[in-house]
Amino acid sequence: MDEYDVAMDTRQIPAHRDLTLDLARVFCVAVVVFVHLALVGVGRNADGSPFFVAPAEGTAWISPATWVAEIMPLFFVIGGFAARVGWASTRAKGGGAGDFVRARLRRLARPALPLYTFLALGLGTATLLGVDPALLKAVAIPVGSVLWFLGAFMLVQALAPWMIRLHERAPWLTLWGLLAAALVTDVIRLVVGIWWLGLGRVHPDGYGIGDELFGLPNIAFVWLFCQQLGFAMKDGWFAALSRAQLVGLLVLGYAGVGAMVYFGDYSASMLSNQWPPTLPLAALGLAQAALLTLLHRPLTRLMSKRWAQATVFLVGSRLMSIYLWHVPVIVALTGLQLLLPLPMPNPGSGIWWATRTLMLILVLACVWLISLATARLELSDVHGPARLTARWALPCAVVLFILPSVGIAVYGLDVPLASSAVLCTVASLLLSGTRTSVAVAKPPARIPAG
């Protein structure tokens, strides 16, 4: 376990750890929660039946706002930084790529399993009780919308040891190669999409299934590009630039996004470009990496305070629980409002927007209660050698874990996919399991009071 995998405890902070990255990760997840609270509104019709709307849809400010609110590229950049640190730590302890990948897999699969189980049981029970399929779909689709991250992040982390070697040998060639591959994928997707739509084969949600499937390779190319930026950040590439150069990269990144939206066939909403990921998100990742570096000095001063460290580490130790469970909690709280005679402001109204902050606090409080049982699953449990030493075991475990989240993202969450996710995740944990061994831990480094 490396320094970015230790329990979030102010008593266990290595002196050389960059605390601004912990703050950035917490900020990213907080933005994700708020965006999901703001994107979909639920109201009550005169007869008491619910209706679902997108309050911001059609407003002039929503697309520009997503250029700030779409922070997943930064999450992958930070993940690349942490992977570089973790790989160095693994190598220093005599481990190899298998040890690194196995630890990453189990840190994602263990907290994902309770959620998948909950979703399978919940959707299955609702189906047996005869809940309206249209209502069930309206609930299940947003709940499953965040699960793409599990497969995407696992994929790039599993490839990290080999991508780090490419970065060390040919960093610029690797970056340009990934950009070129992402561009080719987008072009193919566009061509296939035009052909597919010409046949009238349109997904019920309004997009062509064919062109989405052809865009899936960018799960690797776009997010690997952002991860490579994290490798470069760990090497000090960004820190070595002057403020003027960093501002130039920031402008270049956003100018690239603007040019692709204006001249290309890309949506002006970066949230629409998120699945499957498209080339503008790579440019956004460059801009966000430059911005994080520009803000490094004031953020470092902030993170020198004990209260800031305590807050960030308290939330950070439960980040995966917050990410995985926040949408089910939003759905549950909304359902409670519908069932009880509680006032429900009209989605999109001034009162509704004013309640978003209150809802954010309430959602985080509920997720916190859930995390009391799930947070321990976010810690690595890899203490010994793998139970299965066959070379096929770990690759199979990774593939089994990735496939369900991709399937849910493409086709939408339902009972068969949720059940398959449970079975695949259990299988991936069994295939990547370890024999227990006693490890003597060094006493954690302590930092002076700030």
One Martini backbone bead per residue (centre of mass of N, CA, C, O) as a GRO file, in nm:
protein
  450
    1MET     BB    1   0.096   0.036   0.024
    2ASP     BB    2   0.062   0.363  -0.036
    3GLU     BB    3   0.032   0.696   0.048
    4TYR     BB    4  -0.260   0.701  -0.121
    5ASP     BB    5  -0.380   0.438   0.070
    6VAL     BB    6  -0.402   0.542   0.330
    7ALA     BB    7  -0.541   0.635   0.590
    8MET     BB    8  -0.739   0.913   0.664
    9ASP     BB    9  -0.489   1.048   0.870
   10THR     BB   10  -0.318   1.297   1.034
   11ARG     BB   11  -0.109   1.074   1.165
   12GLN     BB   12  -0.034   0.946   0.844
   13ILE     BB   13   0.152   1.171   0.707
   14PRO     BB   14   0.361   1.213   0.481
   15ALA     BB   15   0.577   1.472   0.436
   16HIS     BB   16   0.564   1.446   0.094
   17ARG     BB   17   0.272   1.491   0.070
   18ASP     BB   18   0.016   1.602  -0.151
   19LEU     BB   19  -0.265   1.759  -0.025
   20THR     BB   20  -0.403   1.888  -0.280
   21LEU     BB   21  -0.509   1.616  -0.397
   22ASP     BB   22  -0.711   1.552  -0.177
   23LEU     BB   23  -0.877   1.806  -0.216
   24ALA     BB   24  -0.947   1.759  -0.516
   25ARG     BB   25  -1.102   1.495  -0.479
   26VAL     BB   26  -1.321   1.605  -0.295
   27PHE     BB   27  -1.420   1.822  -0.489
   28CYS     BB   28  -1.505   1.640  -0.723
   29VAL     BB   29  -1.726   1.480  -0.569
   30ALA     BB   30  -1.895   1.724  -0.482
   31VAL     BB   31  -1.966   1.812  -0.770
   32VAL     BB   32  -2.109   1.555  -0.858
   33VAL     BB   33  -2.337   1.570  -0.652
   34PHE     BB   34  -2.449   1.849  -0.734
   35VAL     BB   35  -2.510   1.787  -1.030
   36HIS     BB   36  -2.722   1.559  -0.965
   37LEU     BB   37  -2.913   1.763  -0.816
   38ALA     BB   38  -2.946   1.966  -1.080
   39LEU     BB   39  -3.035   1.792  -1.338
   40VAL     BB   40  -3.278   1.659  -1.167
   41GLY     BB   41  -3.632   1.687  -1.143
   42VAL     BB   42  -3.896   1.651  -0.894
   43GLY     BB   43  -4.249   1.623  -0.910
   44ARG     BB   44  -4.602   1.703  -0.846
   45ASN     BB   45  -4.892   1.628  -0.939
   46ALA     BB   46  -5.221   1.673  -0.882
   47ASP     BB   47  -5.251   1.343  -0.843
   48GLY     BB   48  -4.941   1.270  -0.719
   49SER     BB   49  -4.771   1.222  -0.947
   50PRO     BB   50  -4.474   1.195  -1.094
   51PHE     BB   51  -4.216   1.415  -1.231
   52PHE     BB   52  -3.963   1.459  -1.489
   53VAL     BB   53  -3.688   1.695  -1.505
   54ALA     BB   54  -3.471   1.943  -1.669
   55PRO     BB   55  -3.414   2.246  -1.544
   56ALA     BB   56  -3.157   2.337  -1.743
   57GLU     BB   57  -3.293   2.288  -1.996
   58GLY     BB   58  -3.233   2.547  -2.241
   59THR     BB   59  -3.028   2.703  -2.103
   60ALA     BB   60  -2.759   2.916  -2.162
   61TRP     BB   61  -2.561   2.822  -1.905
   62ILE     BB   62  -2.515   2.511  -1.898
   63SER     BB   63  -2.282   2.451  -2.094
   64PRO     BB   64  -2.063   2.639  -1.972
   65ALA     BB   65  -2.080   2.508  -1.686
   66THR     BB   66  -1.957   2.225  -1.777
   67TRP     BB   67  -1.660   2.335  -1.809
   68VAL     BB   68  -1.647   2.317  -1.485
   69ALA     BB   69  -1.821   2.061  -1.379
   70GLU     BB   70  -1.632   1.881  -1.551
   71ILE     BB   71  -1.405   1.675  -1.342
   72MET     BB   72  -1.303   1.391  -1.440
   73PRO     BB   73  -1.028   1.449  -1.567
   74LEU     BB   74  -0.895   1.527  -1.295
   75PHE     BB   75  -0.932   1.254  -1.159
   76PHE     BB   76  -0.737   1.106  -1.362
   77VAL     BB   77  -0.491   1.274  -1.305
   78ILE     BB   78  -0.470   1.203  -1.005
   79GLY     BB   79  -0.459   0.897  -1.055
   80GLY     BB   80  -0.183   0.910  -1.199
   81PHE     BB   81  -0.019   1.015  -0.967
   82ALA     BB   82  -0.088   0.782  -0.768
   83ALA     BB   83   0.017   0.553  -0.953
   84ARG     BB   84   0.312   0.640  -0.955
   85VAL     BB   85   0.350   0.607  -0.654
   86GLY     BB   86   0.251   0.310  -0.628
   87TRP     BB   87   0.458   0.181  -0.822
   88ALA     BB   88   0.711   0.264  -0.667
   89SER     BB   89   0.630   0.116  -0.406
   90THR     BB   90   0.606  -0.168  -0.525
   91ARG     BB   91   0.897  -0.189  -0.630
   92ALA     BB   92   1.042  -0.135  -0.353
   93LYS     BB   93   0.897  -0.417  -0.240
   94GLY     BB   94   0.918  -0.630  -0.497
   95GLY     BB   95   0.700  -0.580  -0.689
   96GLY     BB   96   0.447  -0.596  -0.940
   97ALA     BB   97   0.193  -0.563  -1.155
   98GLY     BB   98   0.006  -0.763  -1.009
   99ASP     BB   99   0.006  -0.621  -0.732
  100PHE     BB  100  -0.104  -0.352  -0.826
  101VAL     BB  101  -0.369  -0.446  -0.965
  102ARG     BB  102  -0.491  -0.603  -0.729
  103ALA     BB  103  -0.522  -0.362  -0.537
  104ARG     BB  104  -0.703  -0.190  -0.721
  105LEU     BB  105  -0.933  -0.388  -0.762
  106ARG     BB  106  -1.015  -0.429  -0.457
  107ARG     BB  107  -1.071  -0.117  -0.403
  108LEU     BB  108  -1.328  -0.134  -0.600
  109ALA     BB  109  -1.489  -0.406  -0.554
  110ARG     BB  110  -1.565  -0.401  -0.254
  111PRO     BB  111  -1.757  -0.140  -0.259
  112ALA     BB  112  -1.937  -0.240  -0.506
  113LEU     BB  113  -2.089  -0.494  -0.406
  114PRO     BB  114  -2.311  -0.372  -0.219
  115LEU     BB  115  -2.446  -0.207  -0.441
  116TYR     BB  116  -2.516  -0.427  -0.642
  117THR     BB  117  -2.688  -0.587  -0.442
  118PHE     BB  118  -2.894  -0.367  -0.383
  119LEU     BB  119  -2.991  -0.327  -0.676
  120ALA     BB  120  -3.084  -0.615  -0.736
  121LEU     BB  121  -3.288  -0.637  -0.502
  122GLY     BB  122  -3.453  -0.381  -0.557
  123LEU     BB  123  -3.537  -0.436  -0.854
  124GLY     BB  124  -3.653  -0.717  -0.810
  125THR     BB  125  -3.873  -0.639  -0.605
  126ALA     BB  126  -4.018  -0.424  -0.778
  127THR     BB  127  -4.095  -0.618  -1.004
  128LEU     BB  128  -4.263  -0.821  -0.829
  129LEU     BB  129  -4.462  -0.578  -0.727
  130GLY     BB  130  -4.537  -0.406  -0.999
  131VAL     BB  131  -4.382  -0.181  -1.092
  132ASP     BB  132  -4.361   0.057  -1.301
  133PRO     BB  133  -4.144   0.038  -1.559
  134ALA     BB  134  -4.110   0.342  -1.617
  135LEU     BB  135  -4.036   0.422  -1.327
  136LEU     BB  136  -3.801   0.226  -1.290
  137LYS     BB  137  -3.632   0.345  -1.519
  138ALA     BB  138  -3.619   0.640  -1.408
  139VAL     BB  139  -3.446   0.535  -1.163
  140ALA     BB  140  -3.218   0.344  -1.280
  141ILE     BB  141  -3.060   0.518  -1.479
  142PRO     BB  142  -2.929   0.727  -1.278
  143VAL     BB  143  -2.801   0.518  -1.089
  144GLY     BB  144  -2.617   0.391  -1.333
  145SER     BB  145  -2.458   0.651  -1.449
  146VAL     BB  146  -2.190   0.625  -1.246
  147LEU     BB  147  -2.062   0.326  -1.314
  148TRP     BB  148  -1.848   0.378  -1.538
  149PHE     BB  149  -1.605   0.447  -1.354
  150LEU     BB  150  -1.517   0.168  -1.263
  151GLY     BB  151  -1.420   0.063  -1.542
  152ALA     BB  152  -1.239   0.299  -1.633
  153PHE     BB  153  -1.045   0.310  -1.387
  154MET     BB  154  -0.955   0.014  -1.397
  155LEU     BB  155  -0.831   0.016  -1.676
  156VAL     BB  156  -0.606   0.238  -1.632
  157GLN     BB  157  -0.481   0.104  -1.380
  158ALA     BB  158  -0.407  -0.170  -1.515
  159LEU     BB  159  -0.213  -0.005  -1.732
  160ALA     BB  160  -0.004   0.167  -1.573
  161PRO     BB  161   0.270   0.014  -1.576
  162TRP     BB  162   0.294   0.039  -1.894
  163MET     BB  163   0.247   0.350  -1.919
  164ILE     BB  164   0.492   0.431  -1.753
  165ARG     BB  165   0.703   0.315  -1.945
  166LEU     BB  166   0.621   0.494  -2.183
  167HIS     BB  167   0.671   0.759  -2.038
  168GLU     BB  168   0.979   0.711  -1.986
  169ARG     BB  169   1.052   0.673  -2.300
  170ALA     BB  170   0.777   0.833  -2.454
  171PRO     BB  171   0.589   1.083  -2.367
  172TRP     BB  172   0.501   1.241  -2.625
  173LEU     BB  173   0.420   1.001  -2.803
  174THR     BB  174   0.201   0.898  -2.614
  175LEU     BB  175   0.018   1.146  -2.611
  176TRP     BB  176  -0.023   1.172  -2.921
  177GLY     BB  177  -0.130   0.884  -2.965
  178LEU     BB  178  -0.386   0.912  -2.790
  179LEU     BB  179  -0.508   1.149  -2.945
  180ALA     BB  180  -0.525   1.008  -3.219
  181ALA     BB  181  -0.705   0.773  -3.126
  182ALA     BB  182  -0.941   0.951  -3.032
  183LEU     BB  183  -0.998   1.082  -3.305
  184VAL     BB  184  -1.056   0.827  -3.467
  185THR     BB  185  -1.292   0.733  -3.292
  186ASP     BB  186  -1.472   0.983  -3.342
  187VAL     BB  187  -1.492   0.954  -3.647
  188ILE     BB  188  -1.615   0.674  -3.654
  189ARG     BB  189  -1.860   0.746  -3.484
  190LEU     BB  190  -1.975   0.956  -3.678
  191VAL     BB  191  -2.009   0.777  -3.926
  192VAL     BB  192  -2.182   0.559  -3.791
  193GLY     BB  193  -2.404   0.748  -3.686
  194ILE     BB  194  -2.509   0.844  -3.959
  195TRP     BB  195  -2.577   0.562  -4.068
  196TRP     BB  196  -2.760   0.469  -3.833
  197LEU     BB  197  -2.967   0.704  -3.850
  198GLY     BB  198  -3.041   0.646  -4.148
  199LEU     BB  199  -3.191   0.370  -4.047
  200GLY     BB  200  -3.351   0.448  -3.771
  201ARG     BB  201  -3.152   0.362  -3.531
  202VAL     BB  202  -3.284   0.453  -3.222
  203HIS     BB  203  -3.263   0.538  -2.920
  204PRO     BB  204  -3.495   0.619  -2.683
  205ASP     BB  205  -3.297   0.862  -2.573
  206GLY     BB  206  -3.168   0.977  -2.877
  207TYR     BB  207  -2.948   0.765  -2.962
  208GLY     BB  208  -2.710   0.579  -3.115
  209ILE     BB  209  -2.598   0.270  -3.050
  210GLY     BB  210  -2.372   0.236  -3.257
  211ASP     BB  211  -2.200   0.496  -3.193
  212GLU     BB  212  -2.146   0.426  -2.898
  213LEU     BB  213  -1.988   0.162  -2.937
  214PHE     BB  214  -1.762   0.307  -3.121
  215GLY     BB  215  -1.672   0.491  -2.858
  216LEU     BB  216  -1.539   0.297  -2.638
  217PRO     BB  217  -1.223   0.323  -2.682
  218ASN     BB  218  -1.215   0.605  -2.520
  219ILE     BB  219  -1.191   0.491  -2.239
  220ALA     BB  220  -0.889   0.468  -2.289
  221PHE     BB  221  -0.765   0.715  -2.446
  222VAL     BB  222  -0.867   0.957  -2.275
  223TRP     BB  223  -0.797   0.850  -1.983
  224LEU     BB  224  -0.498   0.792  -2.043
  225PHE     BB  225  -0.420   1.079  -2.101
  226CYS     BB  226  -0.487   1.189  -1.820
  227GLN     BB  227  -0.296   0.998  -1.671
  228GLN     BB  228  -0.036   1.100  -1.807
  229LEU     BB  229  -0.056   1.380  -1.678
  230GLY     BB  230  -0.008   1.268  -1.394
  231PHE     BB  231   0.276   1.171  -1.445
  232ALA     BB  232   0.386   1.452  -1.519
  233MET     BB  233   0.320   1.581  -1.248
  234LYS     BB  234   0.504   1.396  -1.079
  235ASP     BB  235   0.768   1.495  -1.247
  236GLY     BB  236   0.722   1.829  -1.274
  237TRP     BB  237   0.624   1.968  -1.531
  238PHE     BB  238   0.423   2.186  -1.425
  239ALA     BB  239   0.601   2.312  -1.194
  240ALA     BB  240   0.828   2.419  -1.408
  241LEU     BB  241   0.634   2.626  -1.485
  242SER     BB  242   0.519   2.913  -1.546
  243ARG     BB  243   0.252   3.106  -1.506
  244ALA     BB  244   0.227   3.180  -1.805
  245GLN     BB  245   0.235   2.887  -1.909
  246LEU     BB  246  -0.010   2.785  -1.754
  247VAL     BB  247  -0.209   2.982  -1.876
  248GLY     BB  248  -0.160   2.885  -2.162
  249LEU     BB  249  -0.266   2.595  -2.113
  250LEU     BB  250  -0.544   2.676  -2.022
  251VAL     BB  251  -0.622   2.820  -2.284
  252LEU     BB  252  -0.563   2.589  -2.477
  253GLY     BB  253  -0.766   2.389  -2.366
  254TYR     BB  254  -1.024   2.569  -2.407
  255ALA     BB  255  -0.976   2.627  -2.705
  256GLY     BB  256  -0.998   2.334  -2.793
  257VAL     BB  257  -1.286   2.293  -2.704
  258GLY     BB  258  -1.410   2.522  -2.873
  259ALA     BB  259  -1.317   2.422  -3.152
  260MET     BB  260  -1.458   2.143  -3.143
  261VAL     BB  261  -1.745   2.255  -3.106
  262TYR     BB  262  -1.753   2.450  -3.355
  263PHE     BB  263  -1.619   2.249  -3.589
  264GLY     BB  264  -1.746   2.010  -3.470
  265ASP     BB  265  -1.948   1.716  -3.341
  266TYR     BB  266  -1.980   1.856  -3.057
  267SER     BB  267  -2.085   1.908  -2.758
  268ALA     BB  268  -2.124   2.180  -2.540
  269SER     BB  269  -2.160   1.954  -2.338
  270MET     BB  270  -1.952   1.780  -2.125
  271LEU     BB  271  -2.153   1.565  -2.025
  272SER     BB  272  -2.209   1.448  -2.314
  273ASN     BB  273  -1.886   1.374  -2.345
  274GLN     BB  274  -1.853   1.139  -2.124
  275TRP     BB  275  -2.055   0.932  -2.290
  276PRO     BB  276  -1.847   0.858  -2.443
  277PRO     BB  277  -1.552   0.969  -2.452
  278THR     BB  278  -1.402   1.267  -2.570
  279LEU     BB  279  -1.166   1.487  -2.681
  280PRO     BB  280  -1.242   1.740  -2.504
  281LEU     BB  281  -1.155   1.600  -2.231
  282ALA     BB  282  -0.853   1.614  -2.283
  283ALA     BB  283  -0.836   1.923  -2.290
  284LEU     BB  284  -0.958   1.959  -2.008
  285GLY     BB  285  -0.733   1.810  -1.856
  286LEU     BB  286  -0.510   2.014  -1.920
  287ALA     BB  287  -0.645   2.261  -1.789
  288GLN     BB  288  -0.679   2.136  -1.500
  289ALA     BB  289  -0.380   2.082  -1.445
  290ALA     BB  290  -0.293   2.378  -1.465
  291LEU     BB  291  -0.483   2.492  -1.247
  292LEU     BB  292  -0.383   2.324  -1.008
  293THR     BB  293  -0.094   2.441  -1.022
  294LEU     BB  294  -0.172   2.741  -0.983
  295LEU     BB  295  -0.318   2.658  -0.690
  296HIS     BB  296  -0.101   2.529  -0.504
  297ARG     BB  297  -0.020   2.743  -0.298
  298PRO     BB  298  -0.297   2.810  -0.161
  299LEU     BB  299  -0.368   2.509  -0.102
  300THR     BB  300  -0.126   2.455   0.084
  301ARG     BB  301  -0.203   2.657   0.299
  302LEU     BB  302  -0.473   2.530   0.366
  303MET     BB  303  -0.342   2.231   0.425
  304SER     BB  304  -0.188   2.335   0.696
  305LYS     BB  305  -0.450   2.298   0.833
  306ARG     BB  306  -0.607   2.101   1.052
  307TRP     BB  307  -0.905   2.134   0.966
  308ALA     BB  308  -0.855   2.066   0.667
  309GLN     BB  309  -0.738   1.787   0.705
  310ALA     BB  310  -0.971   1.661   0.862
  311THR     BB  311  -1.187   1.703   0.647
  312VAL     BB  312  -1.052   1.565   0.403
  313PHE     BB  313  -0.993   1.286   0.542
  314LEU     BB  314  -1.280   1.219   0.627
  315VAL     BB  315  -1.391   1.220   0.334
  316GLY     BB  316  -1.163   1.059   0.183
  317SER     BB  317  -1.220   0.777   0.331
  318ARG     BB  318  -1.528   0.798   0.159
  319LEU     BB  319  -1.541   0.847  -0.152
  320MET     BB  320  -1.660   0.587  -0.279
  321SER     BB  321  -1.920   0.589  -0.116
  322ILE     BB  322  -2.022   0.859  -0.216
  323TYR     BB  323  -2.024   0.798  -0.517
  324LEU     BB  324  -2.202   0.531  -0.517
  325TRP     BB  325  -2.453   0.640  -0.307
  326HIS     BB  326  -2.579   0.922  -0.386
  327VAL     BB  327  -2.805   0.846  -0.589
  328PRO     BB  328  -2.974   0.652  -0.416
  329VAL     BB  329  -3.025   0.873  -0.203
  330ILE     BB  330  -3.170   1.074  -0.381
  331VAL     BB  331  -3.399   0.881  -0.456
  332ALA     BB  332  -3.497   0.820  -0.167
  333LEU     BB  333  -3.562   1.114  -0.083
  334THR     BB  334  -3.762   1.166  -0.311
  335GLY     BB  335  -3.956   0.936  -0.240
  336LEU     BB  336  -4.024   1.046   0.042
  337GLN     BB  337  -4.155   1.306  -0.059
  338LEU     BB  338  -4.382   1.160  -0.221
  339LEU     BB  339  -4.508   0.992   0.020
  340LEU     BB  340  -4.504   1.247   0.171
  341PRO     BB  341  -4.646   1.559   0.286
  342LEU     BB  342  -4.425   1.723   0.120
  343PRO     BB  343  -4.280   1.981  -0.002
  344MET     BB  344  -4.254   2.059  -0.370
  345PRO     BB  345  -4.080   2.231  -0.561
  346ASN     BB  346  -4.050   2.357  -0.858
  347PRO     BB  347  -3.856   2.270  -1.097
  348GLY     BB  348  -3.643   2.563  -1.144
  349SER     BB  349  -3.698   2.726  -0.922
  350GLY     BB  350  -3.585   2.930  -0.682
  351ILE     BB  351  -3.647   2.735  -0.446
  352TRP     BB  352  -3.518   2.484  -0.566
  353TRP     BB  353  -3.229   2.595  -0.584
  354ALA     BB  354  -3.207   2.664  -0.278
  355THR     BB  355  -3.233   2.345  -0.193
  356ARG     BB  356  -2.962   2.216  -0.292
  357THR     BB  357  -2.784   2.261  -0.044
  358LEU     BB  358  -2.960   2.104   0.153
  359MET     BB  359  -2.950   1.839  -0.007
  360LEU     BB  360  -2.646   1.801   0.005
  361ILE     BB  361  -2.628   1.770   0.311
  362LEU     BB  362  -2.828   1.532   0.334
  363VAL     BB  363  -2.682   1.334   0.149
  364LEU     BB  364  -2.410   1.330   0.301
  365ALA     BB  365  -2.528   1.227   0.567
  366CYS     BB  366  -2.637   0.957   0.458
  367VAL     BB  367  -2.372   0.854   0.338
  368TRP     BB  368  -2.221   0.852   0.603
  369LEU     BB  369  -2.382   0.627   0.732
  370ILE     BB  370  -2.306   0.415   0.522
  371SER     BB  371  -1.988   0.446   0.559
  372LEU     BB  372  -1.964   0.304   0.836
  373ALA     BB  373  -1.980   0.017   0.671
  374THR     BB  374  -1.789   0.081   0.392
  375ALA     BB  375  -1.505   0.217   0.435
  376ARG     BB  376  -1.325  -0.039   0.487
  377LEU     BB  377  -1.343  -0.133   0.179
  378GLU     BB  378  -1.132   0.099   0.072
  379LEU     BB  379  -0.920  -0.072   0.181
  380SER     BB  380  -0.658  -0.254   0.160
  381ASP     BB  381  -0.633  -0.639   0.158
  382VAL     BB  382  -0.330  -0.673   0.070
  383HIS     BB  383  -0.092  -0.919   0.231
  384GLY     BB  384  -0.051  -1.140   0.007
  385PRO     BB  385  -0.057  -1.385  -0.191
  386ALA     BB  386  -0.202  -1.532  -0.434
  387ARG     BB  387  -0.407  -1.797  -0.470
  388LEU     BB  388  -0.381  -1.752  -0.779
  389THR     BB  389  -0.108  -1.816  -1.019
  390ALA     BB  390  -0.237  -1.786  -1.271
  391ARG     BB  391  -0.215  -1.574  -1.542
  392TRP     BB  392  -0.539  -1.551  -1.594
  393ALA     BB  393  -0.676  -1.450  -1.331
  394LEU     BB  394  -0.639  -1.138  -1.326
  395PRO     BB  395  -0.746  -1.059  -1.606
  396CYS     BB  396  -1.026  -1.181  -1.554
  397ALA     BB  397  -1.097  -1.004  -1.311
  398VAL     BB  398  -1.089  -0.735  -1.459
  399VAL     BB  399  -1.297  -0.794  -1.681
  400LEU     BB  400  -1.534  -0.872  -1.490
  401PHE     BB  401  -1.547  -0.584  -1.361
  402ILE     BB  402  -1.585  -0.401  -1.617
  403LEU     BB  403  -1.834  -0.501  -1.786
  404PRO     BB  404  -2.089  -0.413  -1.618
  405SER     BB  405  -2.047  -0.102  -1.624
  406VAL     BB  406  -2.058  -0.080  -1.931
  407GLY     BB  407  -2.335  -0.209  -1.973
  408ILE     BB  408  -2.492  -0.003  -1.802
  409ALA     BB  409  -2.409   0.250  -1.966
  410VAL     BB  410  -2.533   0.153  -2.238
  411TYR     BB  411  -2.831   0.006  -2.140
  412GLY     BB  412  -2.891   0.016  -1.853
  413LEU     BB  413  -3.038  -0.039  -1.560
  414ASP     BB  414  -3.106  -0.376  -1.448
  415VAL     BB  415  -3.156  -0.683  -1.332
  416PRO     BB  416  -2.952  -0.846  -1.504
  417LEU     BB  417  -2.710  -0.648  -1.470
  418ALA     BB  418  -2.701  -0.640  -1.162
  419SER     BB  419  -2.661  -0.946  -1.126
  420SER     BB  420  -2.405  -0.967  -1.297
  421ALA     BB  421  -2.237  -0.776  -1.122
  422VAL     BB  422  -2.229  -0.952  -0.875
  423LEU     BB  423  -2.098  -1.205  -0.999
  424CYS     BB  424  -1.845  -1.065  -1.121
  425THR     BB  425  -1.735  -0.944  -0.855
  426VAL     BB  426  -1.703  -1.204  -0.702
  427ALA     BB  427  -1.511  -1.335  -0.907
  428SER     BB  428  -1.288  -1.116  -0.893
  429LEU     BB  429  -1.226  -1.160  -0.590
  430LEU     BB  430  -1.150  -1.458  -0.607
  431LEU     BB  431  -0.922  -1.429  -0.828
  432SER     BB  432  -0.773  -1.188  -0.633
  433GLY     BB  433  -0.705  -1.331  -0.394
  434THR     BB  434  -0.558  -1.382  -0.067
  435ARG     BB  435  -0.313  -1.461   0.145
  436THR     BB  436  -0.252  -1.447   0.460
  437SER     BB  437  -0.032  -1.211   0.629
  438VAL     BB  438   0.222  -1.088   0.822
  439ALA     BB  439   0.262  -0.736   0.875
  440VAL     BB  440   0.506  -0.493   0.938
  441ALA     BB  441   0.455  -0.177   1.038
  442LYS     BB  442   0.538   0.131   1.010
  443PRO     BB  443   0.553   0.411   1.154
  444PRO     BB  444   0.396   0.687   1.116
  445ALA     BB  445   0.409   0.984   0.997
  446ARG     BB  446   0.446   1.305   1.130
  447ILE     BB  447   0.301   1.620   1.174
  448PRO     BB  448   0.291   1.930   1.228
  449ALA     BB  449   0.130   2.168   1.351
  450GLY     BB  450  -0.096   2.420   1.177
   0.00000   0.00000   0.00000
